[in-house]
């Protein structure tokens, strides 16, 4: 196994932190869109229900 230097480890660590942050922000955006906080619609939409269930 190859040993990486401190610069490589720093890039790897901050890259992982950035990737997790991007996924977290996307999840917040998706939840806000589902609840209508972004599109302006009140309440949950029907798109989240599989098979068109009521």
N, C-alpha and C positions, 0 to 999 in steps of 0.2 A: 504494500500500500504506500502511495506517495505522500510524503509529508508536505503540507502547504505552509507558506509563510504567513506572517501576520496580516499582510495586505490581502492575500487571497482569502484568508479566513474572514476578514472584515467585509470584503465584498460579498462573500457567501452569506454571512450573517445578515447584513443589511438588505441583500436581495430577498432573503426569506422573509424578513420583517415587512418589506415593501409588498411582496406577493400576498401575505396574509392580510395586510391593510387594505389592499385593493379588493380582495374577496369580501372582507367585512363591509366595506363601503358599498359594494354591489348588493349585498344582502340587505343592508339598510334601505337602499334605493328600491329594491324589489318589494320589500314589505310596505314602504311608504306608497308605492304605486298601487299595490293590492288594496290598501285601505283608502285610496283615493286622495291622498294628501298631495300628490303631484299633479294629477289630472284634474282635480277640482270636483270629482264626483264624490258624493257622500256615501259612506258605507262600503262594504265589501262588494266586489264585482263577481259576476258569474263565471269568469274565466278560470277561477281556481277550483271549481267543482268538476270532478271527472264524470264523464258520461251524461252531462246535463242534468244531474240530480238536483232536486229542489230542496 
